[in-house]
Amino acid sequence: MKEVSEMLFKYFTSSEVFKKEMNERLFPVYASEAKEFPFAVYNIGEVPYLTKDARSFPITLSLCYEPESYLSAIDFADKMKELIEGMRNAEWMSSQTVFDDENQYMYVNINFNVIQ
């Protein structure tokens, strides 16, 4: 999982599309409330031995925005879909907008798999 985490961080933070919107605000698993909006958080799972030689790593990438930034969030989610579809060994799965009532921000969850 560490290899996939490092690959994701490098891939996204070296992308001009990502950096223009998020700079390098990409965090594994958790970001404190003190983070500047927008920012992204990713979670990695693992499904061992999808085939004899490959494992699947389900990824959720959460794009976090202030509640008033809905259109910016979904526009960037569309750009991220294209970026993920261009990633070697990645498979786009789905996306969904969510409002976090407790923390008062919205996010778009993007789900995809990395096969290695």
Steps between C-alpha positions, in 0.01 A plus 500: 500500500790736568614474138150590375475790746832642381400453137167681552661792679766541232252459212247753628739761640703501177186562292445862395123442513521384862755762611299786349201411720654337808870599494649210698211471747465122471491299822478129579196396704448818704540879484460716809230767503773764474565414134434765239222424249500340254698191591494129419520188717551145378437158652645173372374145542639176363343196340782245487565292192240617256691273264807286557726800444286802588326661793226762494523811716161674537556874543264769622617851421297766682509853360405730788349847446313770684122452466461798265744347250280225358551592134877526544503160671308316229696675225826386658357149551442481123863599441617241753301230320698574184827502696420165663394345170842600366680328788679175420329202666206704631131424457239772564205371704268781618464842660252654743447841661451504877437773760665457839247661733721465808802677350303722261681421178419312183708245320499286192603138550671350199536121506747316280723195504872474445615157376856392575 
